[in-house]
């Protein structure tokens, strides 16, 4: 059975960076090979970690960087050094990697190869829609993959409809066959992953930020594309409240400079080297646009306010706020704990640990067949 793993996103990062998404495809590629499938990876050369490229292809990437530099684009010196060093790395060969720049017609290629199914990680970006349309026209079923939630690390989930706001879980009717035993198992599992401390709830509001380049901000945030605008909006709305905002971990130390004026004028910033999730148990409210942390906050039965759309949309587990939502509505909101139990149980049903290979392949087989 031929499987096409599609990694063709136009990423807003330095060409040749060690993109974690491509590594997800490599992981799936090896799994499919092990289970006697015939996998192929379709990708743009710029999206491939450089240690998978031949020496010739690596040099092409270096030339791309120099061209970008000549065009006035900002190139991080540290990333350049990493790429230059990687020229000396041993090449990791994957036999069936197909580069888009070598294909004259994507539709003809897919048709001639006679793929049984395609797998796309995420699938929300504009360039994905083009590929989705071509696959649908050729009646090739698509499986969408995204990282899980509880926790995100080492977990994946699969969906035939899409991921995030496009997932089949959005606005779903909760399964009527959920037993008390399954809910008890959910709560037991979550209490081990997200242990509660003995401290009482504080009067602090936690604001969780997302990467501005993330699909959740670019495509599923109807009110804010900028974290600064989001924070300034909240500074007016939540005037007089104790608020700590937490930049996305991938922003690193840059965020401390980026949001310095907001920290000095409006809110406190999350203490350095502190994980956002560690602040959730004592928060009275958790606010964000769309983030895995918002879902993790539900494991603590917290009152969560979302200004974006996501897998939670329409499931009555968070307050889905808009620009007219008042401060009083936010502070008086109380989550529906029964719905949260059902929702989190549903999420645990569809997420699989990447290390549990037998369950992972069983889930994929069910979707493909």
N, C-alpha and C positions, 0 to 999 in steps of 0.2 A: 504494500500500500504506500503510495507516494504522498508525502506531507510537505507542504511549502510553508516554511517559517519566514515571515515577512518582517524585515527590519529596515524600513525605507524612510524613516522620519528625517525631516530637515531639522537638525538640532541647532540650538543657538549657542553652541559652545565651540571651543577650539578644535579644528580638524585633528583627528588622531588621538583625542583624549580617550581615557580608558572608560568608555561608557558602560555602565552596569547593565543597561538594557540588552546590549549585544551579548553580554555574558549570560543573561537569562536564556537567550536563544541557543547559545553553545551548550548550556546545561540541558535544554530540551532536545537538542540535536543528538547528544550522547545517549540520552534516555531512549529516544526512538530507535536509534541504532541497536541498542542493547535488546530491545523488544522486537527486533526484526522488521521494523518499518524502513522506508526508504526516504529519509529526510533531506531537504535542500534548504539552504538559507539564501534568501534574496535580500540584498542590501545595497546601500550606497557606500562606496569606499570610505567616505569621510566619517561614517558612523561606526567603523570597525576599530577596536583597540589595536594599536600599531603592531603589537607582537604577533598578531594573526596575519600580518601583511608580509609579502615578499620584500626583499631589499629594494627592488625596483619600485614597488608600490609605496614603500616608506619614503623614498626619495621624492616621489610625486607629492606626498603629503607635506614634506618640508617645503617644496616649491609653492604649494598652495598657501602655506603660512607666510612665506616671503611676499607673495602677491597680495595677500590680505593686508600685510603690513604696509606695502606700497600704496594701497588704496585707503590708507588712513584708519583701518580698523585696529582696535586695541588688542594687542597680543600680550598675554601674561608671560613674563620672563621665566617664571618657575615652570610653567607648562611647556615652554620651548625647550628648556633644559631637559625636562623629563622625556620629551619626544626625541631629542638628539641622543640622549643616553640609550633610549630604546632601540636605536638603530643597531646597537651592538647586541641586543637580546636575540636569543635563539628563536627562530620562527616556529610558531605552533600551527601545524597544517590542519585545515579542515577541507577535505576533498571537494565537498559539494557546496561551495559558496559561490553564488552567482551575483555579479555586480551589475547594477542597473545601467551603468554607462556603456556596457557591452551588449545590451539588448536593443535591437531596433524597434521591435514592437512587443510591449509587455503582454498584450492580449494574445498575440500569436504564440508567444513563448509559453504562456500558461496553458493554452489550448493544445499545443504540440506535446507538452510534457505529460498531459493527462493526469493532473494531480487529483487525488481523492478528497483532500481537505486542505485548508489553509489555517495557519495560526498567526494571529496578530497580537502583539503586546500593546495594550492600551487601545489604540484605534480611534482616538478622538480628534487627532489633528487633521487639518485640511487635506494634507497629502494622502492620508489614510483613506479618506472618502473616495478618492479617485480609484485606488486599488480595490476597495470594497465594491464599488460599482462594477468594475471589470469582472471580479470574481462572481458577483451575483448574476451578472449577465450570462456567464458561462456555467451557472448553476453549480458552483463549487462551494460547499458549506464552509463557513468561517467559524472558528473558535477564538474568542477573545480571552486574553489572559491579562491579569493584573496582580500586583502584590496584594496579599491579604490584609487583615486589620488587627487581629487579636492573638498575638501581636503581628506587626507587619513583617518583621524579620523571619526569614525562612518559610513564610507561608505564601501560597498562590491561590487564586480562585479563577474559575473558568465560567464563561457565559456565552451562550449562542447569540444573544441579542446585542451585547456591548459591555462596556465597563463604566464605572462611576455613574454619572447621571443617565447613561444609556443602558444601564444594567437592567435585567429582568426583575431585579429585586425592588427597583424604584416603583413606588405606588402599588406594591403588591398586596394581595390579600393574605394575611397571615395564615399559615397552615393550621387547619382545624384539628389535625392529627398529632399535634404536639402534646406529649404527655407531661404530667407533673414530674415524672422521673427524669425526662430529658431536660426540662428546665432546671431541675435540681443539679443535674450533671453539668449544665452550662454554668450555673452559679458557683459550683465547686471548682470547676476549671478556672474560671475568671478570678476567683478569690486567691488562687495560687499564683496566677500570673500578675494580678494587680492587687497585692495585699494592702489592706487599709491600716493606717497607723492609729495610735490611740489618742491623737490630738483632736480637739473639737474643731468644728468647722469655723473658719475665720470669716471676716467680712470683706475678703479680697476677691476681686473679679480678675480672672485670668483671660487674657486675649491671646489667641494662638494665630500666628502669621503663617502664610504659605509662600512658597517661592513664586515670584511674579511671572516667571517663565513657565510654570507648571500649567498643564492643561486645565486643572481645576480653576485657576485664576483667569486664564486666557479664554476659556470656553464656557465655564459654568459659574461665573461670577457676574450677575447682571448689573451690579451697582458699583463695583470697585475693581480696577485693574492695577491699582497702585496701593501698596501697603501704607504709604504715607497718607494718602487720601482717606484710607480706611481708619487709620489711627486718629487723624484730625476730626473726622466725622464723629468717632466715639468720644473724643475729648470734650466735645460740645454736649453730646447726648448724656454722657455719664459724669458730668461735672459734679465734683464733691465726693465721688466714690473713690475708694482705694483700688487702683488698677495696676496690674503687672502685665506687660506685654512680652511675648516670647517669640523672637525671630526664628525662622526655620534653621535647623542645625547646619544645613549646607551653606548658609550665608556666613557662618563662622564669625571671626573677629571683625570682618568688614561691617557687620550689622551694628556694631557698637559705635562706629563713626557715622554710619549712614543715618542712624536714628538718634544721634546725640542731642539735637535740638528738641526733639519730641520728649526725650527722657528728662531734659532739664526744665521743660515748660509744662508738660502735661502728666505723663505717666512714669512709673518706674520700669526699668528693663529687667528681664530675668537675670538673676545673678550668674556671673560667668561660670562655665563648666557645670551648670545645673541642668539636668534633664527636665524638659517641660512636664513630662508625665509625673514627676515627683512632686509638683506643685498642685496637681489636680485634687488629691484627696481632701485638702483643706479649703478649697475654693468654694465660694457660695454660688458662683455662676461661671461658666466657661463660654467664651464667645470666639467665633472665628468665621471665616468664609466657607472653607471646605478643607478639612484636614483629617488624617487618621486619628489624631489626638482627640478630635471631637467624638469619634466613635469609641475610643478608649475611655473617654470621660463617662460614657454611658455605663461602662462596666462598674463605675463607682456610683451609679445612679445619680449623677449630677444633672443639674438643670443646664441644658446646653442651648445656645442661641446660634443659629447658622444664617449668615447673610448670602450664602451661595447655594447652589444646587448640588446634590450628590446622591449617593446610594441610599441615603436616609430620607430623601424627598418623598413626601406623601405617606410616610409610615407612622406619623404621629409619635415620634420619639424625641424630637427636638422642636423648639420654636423656630419656625422658618420666617425670619424677620425680613422686613423691607425698610425703605427710607422713612416710612410713616410710623414705624413701631416706636412706642414711647418708652422712656426710662422706667416708668411705673409698670408697664407691661412686662418688661424684661425682668425687673426685680421681683415681681409677683408670680412669674411663671413657675409652675410646678410640673415636672415631667410625669408621664404616665408609666409607672414602673412595670405594670403588667405588659404593656406594649414593648417596653425595652427588653424584657425577658424573652418575649417571642422573637423580636427582631434580632437580638444577639444570638439566639439559638439558630435562627435561620442563617446567619452569617457563618456560624461554626459548621453548619451542614455543608456549605459550599466552598470552604477554604481547606486546603490540604498542605501538609508540611512537605516541603521539597525533599526532605530526607526519608520520608515514608514512601518509598518508590512504588510499592505494590498498590497502595491506595491512590497515589497520583496517577498511575497508568490505568487503573480501573476507572477513574473519573474520566480520563481522556477517551478511553475505549468506548465508554457509554455515550459520549458526545459524538464521536466519529461514526459509530455504528447506527 
